């Protein structure tokens, strides 16, 4: 009997999420449920599905900043999974207000960032826990960044985004402590050449995604609660 794994990836219409999806469906082991805010407008993701093996890729509407959208996704994803569990919940979707500061930021933008980058992943973990419990791997991946590190002393830039990702690191820790029977990690994909990565990014999406997949599929219970980089090294907190 062959081994198979199921993945739910948020923010899969572009950038790292799209590349994760592309690489995962290349293996017959994986079934990927790729979610995004606007599936109809997700041309690259739709093109990927058109060329994918039948049953290897499903596209689902899910807006991580909208509670109703998150809740409504559960029935759709559950129908796709059938009697299977969810092996990997990959909270990749996020937003940034750019290079704002602690004393120079938009209140509404800050609240939107917290909603999408923290509250959304927290609710997803809560709602999809029953499906994770049915799986073999039981893994939650919350995407973080080195900008969230105190130890790296990055400085004042990208304040609201950094704060949100510091919060996602703590969410990951709390998930791991609350449920020792699952694996929850924060994953830093590196400074990747995507729209969000912006000018100066040094890492190709292909390298970041390949490294992250290798790390995530090799996780052990002892690593739960940690923040890891795409190359397997631990993020300085």
N, C-alpha and C positions, 0 to 999 in steps of 0.2 A: 504494500500500500504506500503510495507516494505521499510525501509531506506537503501540506499547503498552508499558506498564511494569508490572513486578511488584514487590510490596512485601510484606515480612514484618514485622509490627509486634508487639512483645511488650507485655504489659500492656494489652490492647485492650478490656477489658471495661468500663472506666469512665474518667472524667476525660479527660485529654489524648489517651490512646490511642484511646478511643472516638470522640472528636471528629476526630482525624486520619483514622480509618477512614471516618467519615461523609462528610467532605469529599472524600476521595480517590475513593470509589466513585461520587461524583456525576459524575465524568468518565469517559467511555467509554474513555479511554486506559489506565485503571488496573485492575489486578487485585490485590486485597488479600487476603493471608492473615493473618487476625487471630488472635493466640494469647492464651491466658489459662490460669490454673490450673484453672478449673472452667467449661468451656463450657456445661454443662447449666444451671448457676446464673446464667450471664451473660445475664440477661433483656433488658437494653437492647441488647446485641450481637446476640442472637437475633432481636429485633424488627427491628433494622437489616437483618439478612440476609433476613428474610421479605419486606421491601419492596424489596430490591436487585435489580438486573438479574441475570438468570441468568448464573452464571459470573463475577460481579464480586467476590464476597465468599465466602471460605472461613473457617471457624472451626476452629482446631486447638488441642488440649490441649498446653500447654507451661508448665512451672513452672521459672522461671529460677533457682530455688534448689535444683533437683534434677537432678543430673547425668544420671541415667537418663532422666528426662523430656525433657531437652534432646536427648540422643542419639536417643531414640525418635522425636522430632519430625521428624528428617531424612528418614526414609523416607516419612512422610505428606506432608510439604511437597514432596519430590521427585516424588511421584506426581501432585500437583496441577500442578506446573510442567511436567512432561513433558519436552519437548525445549527448553523455554525456560530462560533463566537467571534469576537473581534480581537485579533492578536495585537495589533498596534493602533493606538490613537495618536496621531501625529499633529499636534497643534502648531502648525506652521504659519497660519495667517496672522498678519499684524499690520499696523499702520505707524507712521511717524509724522510728527509735525516739523521735521527738519531740525536745523541747528538753532533751537530756541534755548532760553536760559532760565535759571531759577527765578529771576526777577523780570523776565521778559518772555512771557508765553501767553497763549490764549487759554482762558479758563474752559471754554467750550471744547477747544481742541484737546486740552489735557483730559477732560472727562471722557471724550470720545476715545482717546488713546487707552485709557484705563479700561474702558468698557470692552473694547475689541481685544486688547493685548493681555488682559488679566481676567476680567469677569467672564468673558466668553469661554476661554479655555477651562476655567473653573467649573462653569456650568456643563460644558461638554464632558469633562471628567465625571461629574456627578451623574449625568443622564446615561452615559455609555458604560458606566461601571458594570451593570448587569451583563452586558455583552462581553466585556473584558473578562469577567468572572467565568464565562463559559469557554474561554480560549486556553490554548496551551502556553502562550507567551505572556499575556496579561501585562502589556507594556504601554505606558504613557510617555510621550516625548513632547516636552514643552520647549519651543525654540526661544533661546535667550541670546545674549550678546556680551562681548567683553566690555561694552560701555556700562554694563550693570555692575561691574566689579569695583569694590572699594580699594582693593589691594593694587590694582593696576593704575590707579590715580590718573584717570583719563582727563580730568579737568571739567570745565563748565559746559562743554558742548552737548547738544541734543538732550537737554535736561528731562523733558517729559517722557521721551522714549526710554531713556536710561532708567528713570524711576519705575516705569511700567515693567521693565525687564528685571529689575531687582525684585519687584513684587512677584514675578513669575518664578523666580528662583526659590522664593520662600514658599509659594504655592506647591512647587515640586517637592520641597522638603516635607511640608505638612502632609501631602498625599502619601509620600513614602512612609512616614511615621504612623499615619492613620491606618494604612493597609499594608502591613509587611508582606502580604501574600501577592502583591503586585510589584512591578518595577516601574518607578517613575524617575525620569531624569530630565534635566534641562540640557539642551543641545545648542552649542554655539557653532553656527555654520561657517564662521570666519567672515572676513570683509569681502563679500561676493559681488561680482560685476552684474548687478541687477538694477532695476529702476530705483528700488529702495536703497541699494548699496551706494549709488551715486558716484560722483567724480572721485577718482583716486583709488577705487576698489581694486584689489590685486588678485583675487581668486576667481577662477572660472567656475560657473555653476556646476559643470560636469564633475570637477574635482571635489568640490564641497559635498555634493550629493552622494558621490561614490564613497567618500570617507564616512559620511554620516550613516549611510546604510550599513557599512561594514561594522561600525561601532554599535549601532542599535541592535543589529541581529546577533551580536555576540555578547550582549549584556548579561551580567549575573546579578543575583539578588544583592550581593555585597555592594554593588555600585548604585543601588537605588537611593534616591535623594541627592545625588551628586550633580554637579554641573560639568559637562564634558565638552571638549571641542571635537570638531569633525575628524581630527586626526587621532582621537583617543586620549589626548592629554587632558588633565583636569584644569578647569577654569579657576584662576585665582579669585577668591571671594572678596 
